[in-house]
Amino acid sequence: MAKYEIKDGVGIIPDGTTVIEKDAFEGCADLTNVVIPNSVTEIRWGAFKGCTGLINVIIPDSVTEIGSLSFFGCTGLRSIALPDSVIEIGERAFDGCTGLTSIAIPDSVKVIERQAFKGCTGLTSIVIPDSVTEIGRGAFSSYTSLTSIVVSRGNKVYDSRNGCNAIIETATNTLIAGCKNTVIPNSVTRINDDTFRGCKGLTSVVIPDSVTIIAQSAFEDCTGLISIVIPDSVTEIEPNSFRGCKGLTSVVIPDSVTIIAQSAFEDCTGLTSIVIPISVTKVAYNAFRDCAGLTSINIPDSVTLIGESAFNGCTGLKSIVFPDSVTEIESNAFCGCTGLKSIIISDSVMKIGDGAFLNCTSLTSIVVSDSNKVYDSRNGCNAIIVKATNELIFGCRNTVIPDSVTVIKNHAFEGCAGLRSIIIPNSVTTIEGERGLDFIGAFQGCTGLTSIVIPDSVTEIGGGVFRGCSGLKSVSILGPVKKLEYNVFAGCTALETVTFGAGIKKIEETAFSGRKELKVINVPAKKADYYKKRLPEKLYPLIVELPAEKKAKK
């Protein structure tokens, strides 16, 4: 460095320097000590970011501002003395200083910006002086050892009333920071964003009936929290409020709540039961995603919408009945619910999103109410079919495709590992797939499927339709398919025999890419040259002409 030096682990800042510039010592792991001259007034953004070996810093009383990320990730820092001159501690200034065990915030400090001391897991106590007028969101979040929080009695903006071990915004009665020893006073009306976020030592908390709002990420990643009772006074549970509370086993949501917000209980893997009250109208995006311990859910007849991925990854869920109030089930709502065995779709459901029941590998029964105007499961077919278009949008291992179906939609059987065989009727003209990085198709990942016959009625087969069907050994494509798309058989590692009909117009080069087990490509009599023009040259030796069909005698 031209301006700054490190000698024997000591950072040398020239006398007369007024500002320690942005990223001045960033990532200098060999830096252990710094003496800052008393000419310096500002430590800028990321000045000592990632200096993991830094143990000791002496900040002179000339410094008024400690910039954002200035000591971010200084894991070796044990203590730091902030002088009485400091007015502002910037955003994430000490974020991730896991070795920091104590911090004295001087009476000069007015502003502590958001996440200033986030992740200081060794910090055991905080004292907020009279001078502080602004504390940003999550200033003291993601901690494990914090047991004591005190706000000076002379502070006019914040308080820790009744020795509650928390920081409360006095004018609004909003709790903005807590710890594992917090007792929430019954005057608090709002638990703010990130208040207890990452407080892994919190095992239980009593929410008083004065509280009306549990804000975004208020209890996120409180992995030690076992149970919680939410009082009737609460009207809003905001996004991510209990996300990642892996120890939480049960939750009772009061009937004052109308929406279970985005990711409110996502990744609460220990949650085994949840009571959704009849006041709730919407279960939002990712609301219960990856709640693997949840075995049953009672959806009340007030709910009209089940959001995208709301129950995605709830592997313990065995069955689901949709009440007559539900009108929409969004995409991937129950994706990956591998324990789900049966589904009943009610009359009221008007829209089912793509992949709503994707990768539900144990599913054996699908029933749509006879009175539903949009969908049906005609002839007991164990599938969901769009009435107006005869498109099959979702099936399972026990599906029998009716001979009225014209399209097998993308995702229809995707991930259905238990599907052993399927008969595609002559009514089907299209088997959908997608082009893109993943080439997701109608039968992708059906690892138990061993053979398939595609009738001569089919003219379109999309990209990736049979991708990952690792048990598939033989395929017959009998009709005049316009184009055999990219990666149709990618990952079909057992594929040995392919039989073509008379008129496949185009075969993409990667259609059979990497199929080392492929032994025979059967084609109609006198069609070898036709298919050599469409297949890669390396596959020519596999082409076998079938005997000509004998014409029936008149």
KEVO-313187 format. One line per 4 residues: number of its first residue (from 1); their letters; for each residue y, x, z of C-alpha. Coordinates in Angstrom, 3 decimals, padded with zeros to 6 digits, always signed. Each point is the difference from the previous one (the first is absolute). Example, Ala and Ser with C-alpha at 12.3 -4.5 7.8 and 13.67 -1.06 7.14 Angstrom:
BEGIN
1) as) -004.500:+012.300:+007.800 | +003.440:+001.370:-000.660
This chain:
BEGIN
1) maky) +000.000:+000.000:+000.000 | +003.507:+001.163:-000.720 | +001.722:-001.690:+002.922 | -002.759:-000.417:+002.567
5) eikd) -002.564:+002.540:+001.182 | -003.122:+000.118:+002.127 | -000.697:+003.203:+001.932 | -003.013:+000.268:+002.288
9) gvgi) -000.228:-003.824:+000.099 | +003.672:-000.472:+000.889 | +002.249:-001.988:-002.321 | +003.337:+001.739:-000.497
13) ipdg) +003.004:-002.097:-000.937 | +003.168:+002.012:-000.727 | +002.963:-000.315:+002.378 | +002.725:-002.205:-001.415
17) ttvi) -002.480:-002.424:-001.611 | +001.197:-003.575:+000.479 | -002.831:-001.872:-001.686 | -003.730:+000.751:-000.098
21) ekda) -000.695:-001.171:-003.519 | -002.614:-002.449:-001.231 | -003.554:+001.428:+000.064 | +001.314:+003.379:+001.236
25) fegc) -003.266:+001.002:+001.739 | -002.271:-002.757:-001.315 | -003.698:+000.856:+000.273 | +000.540:+003.422:+001.602
29) adlt) -003.180:+000.020:+002.073 | +000.744:+003.534:+001.312 | +003.239:-001.152:+001.642 | -000.474:-000.179:+003.809
33) nvvi) +003.522:+000.170:+001.440 | +003.519:-000.811:-001.178 | +003.324:+000.862:+001.559 | +002.736:-002.106:-001.544
37) pnsv) +003.507:+001.528:+000.253 | +002.733:-002.071:+001.648 | +001.895:-000.241:-003.263 | -002.539:-002.554:-001.316
41) teir) +001.048:-003.667:+000.126 | -002.721:-001.621:-002.110 | -003.735:+000.470:-000.579 | -000.701:-001.621:-003.353
45) wgaf) -002.887:-001.883:-001.598 | -003.373:+001.733:+000.416 | +001.500:+003.296:+001.223 | -003.113:+000.885:+002.059
49) kgct) -002.401:-002.543:-001.534 | -003.650:+001.023:+000.263 | +000.614:+003.153:+002.083 | -003.261:-000.493:+001.859
53) glin) +000.258:+003.284:+001.926 | +003.475:-000.727:+001.388 | -000.186:-000.010:+003.807 | +003.531:+000.458:+001.211
57) viip) +003.424:-001.036:-001.309 | +003.332:+000.520:+001.711 | +002.623:-002.414:-001.321 | +003.571:+000.918:+001.006
61) dsvt) +002.602:-002.500:+001.212 | +001.864:+000.269:-003.299 | -002.616:-002.158:-001.800 | +000.960:-003.669:-000.414
65) eigs) -002.642:-001.204:-002.469 | -003.732:+000.604:-000.319 | -000.833:-001.144:-003.531 | -002.872:-002.047:-001.360
69) lsff) -003.409:+001.734:+000.021 | +001.629:+003.110:+001.459 | -002.990:+000.805:+002.277 | -002.563:-002.242:-001.708
73) gctg) -003.584:+001.157:+000.590 | +000.894:+002.861:+002.356 | -003.271:-000.473:+001.848 | +000.378:+003.143:+002.122
77) lrsi) +003.326:-001.055:+001.523 | -000.543:-000.661:+003.729 | +003.513:-000.801:+001.181 | +003.517:-000.013:-001.325
81) alpd) +003.338:-000.124:+001.808 | +002.578:-002.126:-001.768 | +003.549:+000.985:+000.974 | +002.700:-002.455:+001.117
85) svie) +001.744:+000.409:-003.362 | -002.684:-001.827:-002.042 | +001.171:-003.434:-001.175 | -002.710:-000.965:-002.493
89) iger) -003.762:+000.627:-000.257 | -001.004:-000.665:-003.625 | -002.809:-002.002:-001.538 | -003.430:+001.534:+000.789
93) afdg) +001.729:+003.070:+001.431 | -002.936:+000.753:+002.354 | -002.676:-002.091:-001.742 | -003.460:+001.486:+000.536
97) ctgl) +001.017:+002.490:+002.692 | -003.296:-000.599:+001.757 | +000.434:+002.868:+002.475 | +003.311:-001.308:+001.354
101) tsia) -000.573:-001.101:+003.601 | +003.559:-000.691:+001.124 | +003.413:-000.670:-001.482 | +003.294:-000.411:+001.782
105) ipds) +002.419:-002.092:-002.021 | +003.541:+001.014:+001.073 | +002.846:-002.408:+000.847 | +001.787:+000.936:-003.238
109) vkvi) -002.598:-001.608:-002.303 | +001.089:-003.257:-001.581 | -002.539:-000.450:-002.815 | -003.796:+000.488:-000.048
113) erqa) -001.072:-000.849:-003.531 | -003.256:-001.635:-001.131 | -003.253:+001.797:+000.854 | +001.955:+002.901:+001.547
117) fkgc) -002.820:+000.739:+002.474 | -002.862:-001.713:-001.836 | -003.407:+001.562:+000.614 | +001.073:+002.110:+002.972
121) tglt) -003.380:-000.625:+001.585 | +000.560:+002.398:+002.912 | +003.223:-001.671:+001.156 | -000.505:-001.665:+003.399
125) sivi) +003.456:-001.306:+000.905 | +003.337:-000.978:-001.548 | +003.389:-000.516:+001.616 | +002.686:-001.667:-002.133
129) pdsv) +003.498:+000.906:+001.221 | +003.119:-002.209:+000.241 | +001.454:+001.372:-003.237 | -002.679:-001.260:-002.427
133) teig) +001.230:-002.949:-002.082 | -002.516:+000.013:-002.846 | -003.784:+000.506:-000.055 | -001.760:-000.300:-003.369
137) rgaf) -003.282:-001.719:-000.768 | -003.067:+001.769:+001.389 | +002.029:+002.800:+001.604 | -002.794:+000.517:+002.564
141) ssyt) -003.030:-001.376:-001.903 | -003.518:+001.451:-000.478 | -000.299:+001.585:+003.418 | -002.983:+000.173:+002.363
145) slts) +001.195:+001.558:+003.266 | +003.278:-001.836:+000.637 | -000.087:-001.750:+003.379 | +003.637:-000.212:+001.084
149) ivvs) +003.069:-001.340:-001.813 | +003.289:-000.278:+001.869 | +003.402:-001.084:-001.299 | +002.981:+001.080:+002.086
153) rgnk) +001.573:-002.924:+001.860 | +003.401:+000.869:-001.433 | -001.134:-000.549:-003.607 | +001.872:-002.984:-001.497
157) vyds) -002.296:-000.556:-003.001 | -003.535:+000.521:+001.338 | -001.859:-000.519:+003.275 | -003.417:+000.345:+001.626
161) rngc) +000.406:-003.015:+002.276 | -002.308:-000.523:+002.962 | -001.507:+003.472:-000.442 | -001.869:-001.281:-003.069
165) naii) -000.637:+003.434:-001.576 | +001.568:-001.115:-003.272 | +003.254:+000.026:-001.944 | +001.632:-003.394:-000.454
169) etat) +003.076:-000.773:-002.076 | +002.062:-001.787:+002.623 | +002.053:-002.357:-002.186 | -002.984:-001.374:-001.958
173) ntli) -002.795:+000.371:+002.580 | -001.980:+001.916:-002.641 | -002.645:+002.450:+001.220 | +000.273:+003.046:-002.307
177) agck) -002.253:+002.621:+001.641 | -002.880:-000.206:+002.456 | -002.902:+002.045:+001.366 | -003.410:-000.542:+001.554
181) ntvi) +001.606:-000.860:+003.370 | +002.487:-002.513:-001.372 | +000.295:-003.382:+001.702 | +001.884:-002.312:-002.335
185) pnsv) +002.682:-001.905:+001.950 | +000.071:-003.777:-000.441 | +003.535:+000.200:-001.351 | -001.080:+001.816:-003.199
189) trin) +000.164:-002.193:-003.125 | -001.080:+002.465:-002.705 | -002.446:+002.898:-000.113 | +001.594:+002.121:-002.693
193) ddtf) -001.357:+002.014:-002.946 | -002.239:+002.933:+001.069 | +000.564:-000.688:+003.722 | -003.523:+001.015:+001.078
197) rgck) -001.144:+001.509:-003.303 | -002.629:+002.693:+000.525 | -000.081:-000.501:+003.780 | -003.693:+000.799:+000.238
201) glts) -000.055:-000.148:+003.812 | +001.078:-003.654:+000.075 | -003.053:-002.047:+001.005 | +001.592:-003.315:+000.915
205) vvip) +003.386:-001.639:-000.030 | +001.323:-003.344:+001.174 | +002.458:-001.577:-002.399 | +002.255:-002.369:+001.941
209) dsvt) +000.804:-003.469:-001.314 | +003.603:+001.017:-000.598 | -001.080:+001.968:-003.096 | +000.444:-001.794:-003.344
213) iiaq) -000.527:+002.827:-002.501 | -002.529:+002.839:-000.201 | +001.611:+002.169:-002.666 | -001.393:+002.273:-002.700
217) safe) -002.485:+002.647:+001.203 | +000.820:-000.825:+003.640 | -003.548:+000.858:+001.177 | -001.292:+001.817:-003.083
221) dctg) -002.676:+002.629:+000.734 | -000.260:-000.838:+003.699 | -003.670:+000.910:-000.222 | -000.657:-000.433:+003.743
225) lisi) +001.251:-003.595:+000.121 | -002.974:-002.224:+000.806 | +001.397:-003.506:+000.247 | +003.286:-001.788:-000.291
229) vipd) +001.215:-003.518:+000.697 | +002.903:-001.098:-002.131 | +001.991:-002.735:+001.763 | +001.054:-003.331:-001.532
233) svte) +003.606:+001.186:-000.124 | -000.778:+002.415:-002.845 | +000.886:-001.448:-003.411 | -000.237:+003.145:-002.145
237) iepn) -002.643:+002.719:-000.195 | +001.474:+002.372:-002.577 | -001.780:+002.375:-002.451 | -002.201:+002.803:+001.429
241) sfrg) +000.665:-001.240:+003.549 | -003.556:+000.757:+001.257 | -001.259:+002.076:-002.926 | -002.528:+002.679:+000.979
245) ckgl) -000.606:-001.327:+003.530 | -003.661:+000.972:-000.287 | -000.853:-000.807:+003.625 | +001.263:-003.578:-000.210
249) tsvv) -002.953:-002.388:+000.307 | +001.621:-003.427:+000.145 | +003.333:-001.616:-000.751 | +001.279:-003.496:+000.656
253) ipds) +002.899:-000.913:-002.264 | +002.187:-002.812:+001.376 | +000.723:-003.162:-001.978 | +003.668:+000.951:-000.184
257) vtii) -000.844:+002.537:-002.741 | +000.055:-001.244:-003.636 | -000.769:+003.187:-001.966 | -002.384:+002.854:+000.719
261) aqsa) +002.027:+002.716:-001.657 | -000.943:+002.884:-002.272 | -002.438:+002.448:+001.639 | +000.635:-001.594:+003.412
265) fedc) -003.560:+000.785:+001.173 | -001.143:+002.371:-002.751 | -002.572:+002.613:+001.064 | -000.625:-001.615:+003.399
269) tglt) -003.624:+001.055:-000.376 | -001.052:-001.139:+003.479 | +001.286:-003.555:-000.459 | -002.936:-002.397:+000.278
273) sivi) +001.797:-003.311:+000.300 | +003.328:-001.484:-000.915 | +001.364:-003.479:+000.556 | +002.388:-001.131:-002.719
277) pisv) +001.954:-003.056:+001.155 | +000.653:-003.121:-002.091 | +003.674:+000.977:-000.296 | -000.797:+002.894:-002.362
281) tkva) +000.585:-000.725:-003.703 | -000.420:+003.485:-001.478 | -002.290:+002.962:+000.638 | +001.926:+002.755:-001.768
285) ynaf) -000.862:+003.175:-001.928 | -002.439:+002.301:+001.875 | +000.371:-002.108:+003.170 | -003.543:+000.751:+001.266
289) rdca) -000.992:+002.732:-002.457 | -002.820:+002.292:+001.209 | -000.657:-002.013:+003.164 | -003.646:+001.015:-000.303
293) glts) -001.032:-001.521:+003.350 | +001.143:-003.517:-000.913 | -003.133:-002.137:-000.452 | +001.528:-003.431:-000.462
297) inip) +003.347:-001.549:-000.670 | +001.104:-003.593:+000.368 | +002.738:-000.736:-002.507 | +001.865:-003.094:+001.187
301) dsvt) +000.932:-002.809:-002.378 | +003.675:+000.953:+000.199 | -000.479:+003.195:-002.047 | +001.020:-000.345:-003.651
305) lige) -000.094:+003.629:-001.166 | -002.342:+002.913:+000.680 | +001.843:+003.096:-001.178 | -001.066:+002.999:-002.029
309) safn) -002.627:+002.111:+001.831 | +000.494:-002.118:+003.145 | -003.626:+000.561:+001.099 | -000.822:+002.951:-002.276
313) gctg) -002.646:+002.230:+001.606 | -001.003:-002.443:+002.753 | -003.588:+001.149:-000.315 | -001.281:-002.002:+003.000
317) lksi) +001.138:-003.387:-001.338 | -003.061:-002.159:-000.738 | +001.347:-003.291:-001.374 | +003.225:-001.697:-000.921
321) vfpd) +000.950:-003.657:-000.432 | +003.376:-000.755:-001.520 | +001.737:-003.079:+001.382 | +001.485:-002.650:-002.286
325) svte) +003.490:+001.376:+000.641 | -000.576:+003.327:-001.821 | +001.462:-000.048:-003.519 | -000.032:+003.715:-000.869
329) iesn) -002.294:+002.946:+000.692 | +001.736:+003.129:-001.271 | -001.569:+003.067:-001.631 | -002.441:+002.087:+002.064
333) afcg) +000.404:-002.398:+002.944 | -003.639:+000.538:+001.094 | -000.769:+003.145:-002.004 | -002.598:+002.234:+001.654
337) ctgl) -001.212:-002.626:+002.490 | -003.511:+001.389:-000.350 | -001.479:-002.230:+002.711 | +001.263:-003.236:-001.572
341) ksii) -002.951:-002.175:-001.034 | +001.536:-003.330:-000.962 | +003.249:-001.481:-001.265 | +001.090:-003.616:-000.235
345) isds) +003.095:-000.663:-002.121 | +001.755:-003.225:+000.939 | +001.624:-002.689:-002.188 | +003.498:+001.305:+000.611
349) vmki) -000.370:+003.528:-001.425 | +002.048:+000.208:-003.202 | +000.160:+003.775:-000.518 | -002.415:+002.855:+000.680
353) gdga) +001.296:+003.522:-000.710 | -001.809:+002.880:-001.715 | -002.719:+001.580:+002.105 | +000.448:-002.482:+002.860
357) flnc) -003.671:+000.498:+000.965 | -000.555:+003.407:-001.581 | -002.769:+002.220:+001.448 | -001.366:-002.729:+002.271
361) tslt) -003.447:+001.503:-000.465 | -001.947:-002.357:+002.315 | +001.307:-003.220:-001.520 | -002.775:-002.418:-001.011
365) sivv) +001.680:-003.415:+000.027 | +003.192:-001.165:-001.729 | +000.899:-003.674:+000.065 | +003.100:-001.683:-001.406
369) sdsn) +000.735:-003.525:+001.136 | -000.832:-002.587:-002.666 | +003.507:-001.443:+000.368 | +001.830:+003.254:-000.808
373) kvyd) +002.123:-000.550:-003.144 | +000.317:+003.646:-001.051 | -003.342:+001.670:+000.822 | -003.658:-000.978:+000.165
377) srng) -003.455:+001.405:+000.713 | -001.719:-002.243:-002.536 | -003.747:-000.534:+000.157 | -000.221:+001.865:+003.313
381) cnai) +000.636:+003.253:-001.863 | +001.246:+001.995:+003.030 | +003.158:+001.017:-001.811 | +003.650:-000.981:-000.376
385) ivka) +000.948:-001.297:-003.451 | +003.407:-001.043:-001.333 | -000.488:-003.571:-001.210 | +002.639:-000.012:-002.732
389) tnel) -001.119:+003.237:-001.693 | -003.680:+000.314:+000.987 | +000.706:+003.516:+001.295 | -002.288:+001.353:+002.715
393) ifgc) +002.318:+001.863:+002.396 | -002.399:+000.844:+002.805 | -003.746:+000.181:+000.513 | -002.614:+001.421:+002.359
397) rntv) -003.597:+001.252:+000.008 | -001.339:-003.578:-000.253 | +002.264:-001.157:-002.820 | -001.507:-001.848:-002.958
401) ipds) +002.592:-000.036:-002.780 | +000.259:-003.535:-001.460 | -000.269:-000.334:-003.786 | +003.518:-001.460:-000.123
405) vtvi) +001.688:+003.245:+001.101 | +001.932:+001.773:-002.776 | +001.560:+002.979:+001.842 | -001.262:+002.244:+002.796
409) knha) +003.233:+001.216:+001.551 | +000.882:+003.459:+001.174 | -001.231:+000.654:+003.588 | -002.413:-002.972:-000.235
413) fegc) -003.034:+001.958:+001.239 | +001.672:+003.305:+000.854 | -001.716:+001.793:+002.878 | -002.822:-002.559:+000.182
417) aglr) -002.645:+002.582:+000.902 | -002.602:-002.696:+000.748 | +000.063:-001.398:-003.539 | -003.379:+000.862:-001.512
421) siii) +000.086:-002.058:-003.194 | +002.273:-002.437:-001.797 | -000.393:-002.169:-003.092 | +003.115:-000.250:-002.151
425) pnsv) -000.135:-003.291:-001.922 | +000.855:-000.416:-003.697 | +003.228:-001.815:+000.901 | +001.638:+003.256:+001.207
429) ttie) +002.331:+001.694:-002.501 | +001.838:+002.503:+002.220 | -000.944:+002.328:+002.855 | +003.262:+001.353:+001.352
433) gerg) +000.947:+003.502:+001.085 | +003.176:+002.006:+000.417 | +001.485:+003.065:-001.559 | +001.546:+002.440:+002.383
437) ldfi) -000.900:+002.830:+002.324 | -002.881:-001.900:+001.583 | -001.196:-002.187:-002.915 | -000.994:-002.777:+002.385
441) gafq) -002.421:-002.495:-001.553 | -001.881:-003.230:+000.615 | -003.261:+001.668:+001.126 | +001.364:+003.313:+001.279
445) gctg) -001.974:+001.453:+002.902 | -002.974:-002.386:-000.303 | -002.339:+002.804:+001.012 | -003.086:-002.248:+000.294
449) ltsi) +000.219:-001.307:-003.579 | -002.817:+001.510:-002.098 | +000.316:-001.749:-003.364 | +002.398:-002.259:-001.861
453) vipd) -000.158:-001.958:-003.244 | +003.350:-000.896:-001.517 | -000.507:-002.868:-002.442 | +001.324:-000.142:-003.551
457) svte) +002.735:-002.454:+001.041 | +001.918:+002.822:+001.758 | +002.685:+001.598:-002.164 | +002.086:+001.784:+002.651
461) iggg) -001.130:+002.453:+002.699 | +002.832:+001.609:+001.982 | +000.405:+003.530:+001.328 | -002.149:+001.027:+002.956
465) vfrg) -001.993:-003.245:+000.020 | -003.227:+001.672:+001.204 | +001.577:+003.092:+001.517 | -001.939:+001.344:+002.981
469) csgl) -003.088:-002.164:-000.585 | -002.133:+002.944:+001.021 | -003.309:-001.932:-000.112 | +000.493:-001.340:-003.517
473) ksvs) -002.811:+001.207:-002.287 | +000.235:-002.207:-003.082 | +002.764:-001.877:-001.793 | -000.154:-002.280:-003.027
477) ilgp) +003.231:-000.906:-001.797 | -001.054:-002.440:-002.675 | +003.230:-001.420:-001.403 | +002.888:+001.081:-002.261
481) vkkl) +002.079:+001.581:+002.772 | +003.398:+001.053:-001.361 | +000.221:+003.139:+002.076 | -002.099:+001.715:+002.650
485) eynv) +002.807:+001.154:+002.283 | +000.595:+003.175:+001.980 | -002.400:+000.780:+002.850 | -002.014:-003.184:-000.437
489) fagc) -003.065:+001.815:+001.345 | +001.677:+002.817:+001.958 | -002.033:+000.849:+003.082 | -003.116:-001.783:-001.293
493) tale) -002.044:+003.082:+000.859 | -003.431:-001.640:-000.485 | +000.735:-001.508:-003.428 | -002.869:+000.806:-002.396
497) tvtf) -000.017:-002.647:-002.708 | +002.781:-001.735:-001.919 | -000.655:-002.609:-002.675 | +002.725:-001.019:-002.444
501) gagi) +000.197:-003.055:-002.226 | +001.297:+000.023:-003.534 | +003.737:+000.038:+000.296 | +001.758:+002.084:+002.670
505) kkie) +003.156:+000.981:-001.821 | +001.288:+002.881:+002.146 | -001.448:+002.128:+002.813 | +002.394:+002.128:+002.034
509) etaf) -001.066:+003.618:+000.400 | -000.218:-000.249:+003.809 | -002.049:-003.220:+000.010 | -003.173:+002.020:+000.766
513) sgrk) +001.718:+003.088:+001.368 | -002.241:+002.176:+002.180 | -003.141:-002.124:-000.323 | -002.549:+002.835:+000.218
517) elkv) -002.945:-002.356:+000.587 | +000.614:-001.958:-003.201 | -003.136:+000.270:-002.144 | +000.170:-002.700:-002.665
521) invp) +002.690:-001.924:-001.856 | -001.749:-002.815:-001.874 | +001.776:-001.387:-003.072 | -001.017:-002.591:-002.609
525) akka) -001.925:+001.039:-003.090 | +002.112:+001.894:-002.555 | +002.921:+000.264:+002.465 | -000.402:+003.637:+001.090
529) dyyk) +002.762:+001.233:-002.320 | +002.264:-002.854:+001.104 | -000.273:+001.076:+003.661 | +000.246:+003.729:-000.784
533) krlp) +003.513:-000.725:-001.216 | +000.821:-001.549:+003.381 | -001.864:+002.152:+002.510 | +000.690:+003.631:+001.032
537) ekly) -002.027:+002.534:-002.024 | -001.890:+001.194:+003.086 | -001.618:-003.460:+000.258 | -001.349:-000.051:-003.598
541) pliv) -003.469:+001.310:+001.018 | -000.440:-002.965:+002.339 | +000.469:-002.646:-002.688 | -003.177:-001.931:-000.846
545) elpa) -000.121:-002.733:-002.634 | -001.947:-003.065:+001.063 | -002.454:-001.595:-002.435 | +001.535:-002.631:-002.261
549) ekka) -000.551:-003.517:+001.186 | -002.452:-001.870:-002.158 | +001.418:-003.084:-001.670 | -001.760:-003.169:+000.945
553) kk) -002.212:-001.436:-002.780 | +001.195:-003.203:-001.566
